[in-house]
C-alpha cells in the first residue's frame, strides 16, 4: 500500500529558526497485514503545535518529550478513521485520535495509543478534537482551574499572551466564563487583536508589535493583574509579571518566544523578575496537562458544552494537504495562524 509521509529532513541547529526544508515529503509502502492489537487508520487531520520545536532538536530540553529522528516519520496530534482492525477496542469506521499520530496519509498504529472520539461532542467538526475539544482545550481548562486560582466575584484581571493562538484563544474565554471581570489579550497583529475582542469577548487586546506593552497594560489593567496565562515568555512576560498584584498567579503554559534558543525549559527568569515574584508572593509553577488525565473525560464534556452553546467560540486556520505540513508548522511558529493550526489530509 503506497502512502505519503513527512519525515524530519534536518535539524534547525543550535539557536536555529526552523524552515520548511527541515521536513521532507516522501512516498513509502505500508504492509496491510496487521498484527494482533494493531489498526490501519486513514488520517483526516494533523496538528502542528509550538512544543514540537523542541522535538526538532537532538536533545529536547524536556524529560517528557522525545526528539524526532532524522529520516523518520514525524508525529504529533492527529485524528483519523479506522480502515481495518485487529484490535478488539476498535471497529472499521471508528473515528480515533492520538498525540502520537504519524504525519502520514495512512498508518498502522497500536490500538493502545489511540482513543475513540465521541463525534457528538464536536457536532461534526472533527478537527476540534485537536483543539478546543482536545489536548489544547484541556490545557487551557486545567491550567486555569489548577494554577490560576480564578474565583467568581473576586474582581480579578487576567492577561493572556499568545491570545489569538490555539491555547490562548480558549484560555481567555474560560477565564471570563470562570469569573474574571477583565480579560486582556496580547497578540501580534491588529487583525488578531480585533478577533479576540470582537469574536471571543476579551475586554481588550494589545498589539505587541506596534504598541508599548507596559503602558498599554497599565491602561487596560487599571487595578493590576491577578492571573497571567503565559504562552510566550521573554520580554512580554517580564512586562506582565512586573505589573502583577500581590498573590498573583502565573500559569506557565508555553514559552514560544524562547523555543528557538538553546536553553532549558522553562527558560530561567532574570534576577529582577525573580525578585519581583518573591516580593509579591507570585506563583509560577510548571504546568503539564498530562498530570491531570483522570479529569480528561469530564473536561472534554464541559468544553463540548461550551462550544455547542456558543459560550466558547473556536478559531481555526486550516491548510489542505499533507505536503504543506512544513510550511504550516513554520508559519505557526511565526504567528501566522489565528486559533488552532490544523492540516486537513483527507475527507
C-alpha positions in Angstrom: 0.0 0.0 0.0 1.5 3.3 -1.1 1.2 6.2 1.3 2.8 9.6 1.8 4.7 10.6 4.9 6.6 13.6 6.3 10.0 12.9 7.8 12.5 15.1 9.6 14.9 16.0 6.9 17.3 18.1 9.0 17.5 19.8 12.4 17.4 23.6 12.7 20.8 23.6 14.6 21.7 25.4 17.8 19.5 28.5 18.3 18.2 27.9 14.8 14.9 29.0 13.3 13.0 26.1 11.6 12.4 26.3 7.9 10.1 24.2 5.7 13.2 22.4 4.3 13.7 20.8 7.7 10.9 18.5 6.6 10.7 16.2 3.6 7.6 14.6 2.0 8.2 11.1 0.6 6.4 8.0 -0.6 6.5 4.8 1.4 4.9 1.4 1.5 2.7 0.0 4.2 2.2 -3.7 4.8 -1.6 -4.2 5.1 -1.1 -7.3 7.2 -1.9 -6.3 10.8 -0.6 -7.8 14.0 -2.8 -8.5 17.0 -3.7 -5.2 18.6 -3.0 -3.0 15.5 -5.2 -0.9 13.4 -4.9 0.7 10.0 -6.0 4.3 10.1 -6.6 6.9 7.4 -5.5 10.4 8.5 -8.2 13.1 8.5 -6.4 16.0 10.3 -3.0 16.6 11.8 -1.9 19.2 14.3 1.2 21.4 14.5 2.0 22.9 17.9 4.8 25.1 19.4 6.1 22.3 21.7 7.2 20.4 18.5 10.0 22.9 18.0 11.7 21.2 21.0 11.4 17.8 19.3 13.3 19.0 16.3 16.5 19.2 18.5 18.7 16.2 19.2 18.0 17.0 22.9 14.5 18.3 23.6 15.3 20.0 26.9 12.2 18.4 28.5 12.3 15.0 30.0 8.8 14.2 28.8 9.5 14.9 25.2 11.4 12.6 22.9 13.3 14.0 19.9 12.2 13.3 16.4 14.7 11.1 14.5 16.2 12.1 11.1 14.6 10.5 8.1 11.8 9.0 10.3 8.2 10.0 10.2 7.3 13.0 12.4 4.4 12.5 14.8 2.0 14.6 16.9 -1.7 15.1 17.4 -3.9 13.5 14.8 -7.5 12.4 14.0 -8.4 9.7 11.6 -10.7 6.8 10.8 -10.1 3.1 11.2 -10.0 1.3 7.9 -9.1 -2.2 9.2 -8.6 -3.5 12.7 -7.0 -6.4 14.6 -7.8 -4.7 17.9 -10.9 -5.6 19.8 -11.3 -2.0 21.0 -11.8 -0.5 17.6 -14.0 -1.3 14.6 -13.9 -0.2 11.0 -15.3 3.3 10.7 -14.4 4.4 14.2 -13.0 7.9 14.5 -9.9 7.9 16.7 -7.3 10.3 17.9 -3.8 10.2 19.4 -1.0 12.6 20.2 1.5 10.1 18.7 0.0 10.2 15.2 2.5 9.8 12.4 2.5 12.5 9.8 1.3 10.0 7.1 -1.8 9.8 4.9 -2.3 6.3 6.3 -0.6 4.5 9.2 -0.5 1.2 11.1 -0.8 2.1 14.8 -1.1 0.2 18.0 -4.6 0.4 19.4 -3.0 1.2 22.8 -2.1 4.7 21.7 -5.5 5.5 20.2 -8.6 6.9 21.8 -12.1 6.7 20.2 -13.7 10.0 20.0 -17.4 10.7 20.7 -18.3 12.6 17.5 -21.4 14.2 19.1 -19.0 16.3 21.2 -17.9 18.2 18.2 -21.1 18.3 16.2 -19.2 17.1 13.1 -16.1 19.4 13.5 -13.6 16.5 13.8 -10.7 18.9 13.8 -11.9 20.3 17.1 -10.6 17.1 18.8 -7.1 18.6 18.1 -8.0 21.9 19.6 -10.9 23.2 21.6 -12.2 19.7 22.5 -8.8 18.1 22.7 -5.5 18.5 24.4 -5.4 22.2 23.6 -8.7 22.9 25.3 -7.8 20.7 28.2 -4.5 22.6 28.7 -6.4 25.9 28.9 -9.1 24.4 31.2 -6.8 22.6 33.6 -4.2 25.4 33.6 -6.8 27.9 34.7 -8.5 25.6 37.2 -5.4 24.1 38.7 -2.9 27.0 38.6 -4.9 30.2 38.1 -7.0 30.4 41.3 -9.8 32.2 39.5 -12.7 33.0 41.8 -16.1 34.3 40.9 -16.8 37.7 42.5 -13.1 38.4 43.2 -12.9 41.2 40.7 -9.9 39.5 39.0 -8.0 40.6 35.9 -6.4 38.0 33.6 -3.8 38.7 30.9 -3.2 36.1 28.2 -0.2 36.2 25.9 -0.4 34.5 22.5 -4.1 35.3 22.9 -5.0 34.6 19.3 -3.3 31.2 19.3 -4.7 27.8 19.8 -4.5 27.7 23.6 -4.6 31.4 24.4 -7.8 31.9 22.5 -9.6 29.2 24.5 -7.9 30.2 27.8 -9.1 33.8 27.7 -12.7 32.7 27.1 -12.5 30.2 30.0 -11.1 32.9 32.3 -14.1 35.0 31.5 -16.6 32.2 32.0 -14.9 31.2 35.3 -15.3 34.7 36.7 -12.6 37.1 35.6 -14.1 40.6 35.2 -11.4 41.7 32.8 -9.5 39.6 30.3 -6.8 41.3 28.2 -5.1 39.5 25.3 -1.6 40.2 23.9 -1.3 39.5 20.1 0.9 40.2 17.2 -1.3 42.0 14.7 -4.3 44.3 14.6 -6.4 41.6 13.0 -5.7 39.2 15.9 -6.5 41.9 18.4 -9.8 42.7 16.7 -10.7 39.0 16.6 -10.1 38.2 20.3 -12.1 41.2 21.3 -15.0 41.1 18.8 -15.2 37.3 18.2 -14.0 35.9 21.5 -15.2 38.5 24.0 -11.9 39.6 25.5 -12.1 43.0 27.3 -9.2 44.5 25.4 -6.2 43.5 23.3 -2.6 44.8 22.9 -0.6 44.6 19.6 2.9 43.9 21.0 4.5 44.6 17.6 3.1 48.2 17.4 2.2 49.3 20.9 4.1 49.9 24.2 3.2 46.8 26.1 3.9 48.1 29.7 2.0 51.4 29.0 -1.0 49.6 27.4 -1.1 47.1 30.3 -1.4 50.0 32.7 -4.2 51.4 30.6 -6.1 48.1 30.1 -5.5 46.7 33.6 -6.0 49.7 35.9 -6.3 47.5 39.0 -3.3 45.4 38.2 -3.1 41.8 37.0 -4.1 38.8 39.1 -3.7 35.9 36.7 -1.4 35.6 33.7 -1.7 32.8 31.2 1.8 32.7 29.8 2.2 31.2 26.3 5.2 33.2 25.1 7.8 34.1 27.8 10.5 36.6 27.2 10.1 40.4 27.3 6.3 40.3 27.1 6.1 38.0 30.2 8.5 40.2 32.0 6.3 43.2 31.4 3.2 41.4 32.6 4.8 39.9 35.7 6.1 43.4 36.7 2.6 44.7 36.9 1.0 41.7 38.7 -0.7 42.2 42.1 0.4 40.6 45.4 -0.5 37.0 45.5 -0.9 36.8 41.7 -0.6 33.6 39.7 1.3 32.8 36.5 0.0 29.8 34.5 3.2 28.6 32.8 1.8 27.0 29.7 4.3 27.8 27.0 7.4 29.9 26.1 7.2 30.1 22.3 9.5 33.2 22.1 12.3 31.1 23.6 11.9 27.8 21.7 14.4 28.6 19.0 17.1 29.2 21.7 19.3 26.6 23.2 18.0 26.9 26.8 16.3 24.5 29.2 12.6 24.5 29.7 11.2 26.5 31.3 13.8 29.2 30.5 15.3 31.0 33.5 14.0 34.3 34.6 16.1 37.4 35.2 17.1 38.2 38.7 14.9 41.3 38.7 11.8 39.3 37.7 12.6 36.6 40.2 12.8 39.2 42.9 9.6 40.9 41.8 7.8 37.5 42.1 9.3 36.8 45.5 8.4 40.2 46.9 4.8 39.9 45.7 4.4 36.2 46.5 3.5 35.4 42.9 3.3 31.7 42.0 4.7 30.4 38.7 4.5 26.6 38.6 5.4 24.4 35.7 2.2 23.1 34.3 1.6 19.8 32.4 -1.8 18.7 31.3 -0.6 15.1 31.4 -0.7 15.3 35.2 -4.5 15.6 35.1 -5.5 12.7 32.9 -8.1 11.5 35.4 -10.1 14.6 34.7 -9.9 14.4 30.9 -13.4 12.9 30.3 -15.2 15.4 32.4 -13.1 18.2 31.0 -13.9 17.3 27.4 -17.7 17.2 28.2 -17.5 20.7 29.7 -15.6 22.1 26.8 -18.0 20.5 24.3 -21.0 22.0 26.1 -19.4 25.5 26.0 -18.7 25.1 22.3 -22.1 23.8 21.5 -23.8 26.6 23.4 -21.6 29.3 21.8 -20.1 30.3 25.1 -16.7 29.4 23.6 -16.0 30.4 20.0 -13.5 28.3 18.1 -10.9 29.8 15.7 -9.0 27.7 13.3 -6.5 28.1 10.5 -6.9 25.1 8.2 -4.3 24.2 5.5 -5.2 21.5 2.9 -2.7 18.8 2.0 0.0 16.8 3.9 2.6 18.3 1.5 2.1 21.6 3.4 3.0 20.3 6.8 6.4 22.0 7.0 5.0 25.3 5.7 2.2 25.2 8.2 4.5 24.4 11.1 6.9 27.3 10.3 4.0 29.7 9.8 2.6 28.7 13.2 5.9 29.3 14.9 6.0 32.8 13.4 2.4 33.6 14.5 0.9 33.1 11.0 -2.2 31.4 12.4 -5.3 32.6 14.1 -6.6 30.0 16.5 -5.7 26.3 16.1 -3.4 25.5 13.1 -4.5 22.2 11.6 -3.8 20.4 8.3 -6.6 18.6 6.5 -5.2 15.4 5.0 -8.3 13.7 3.7 -12.1 13.8 3.8 
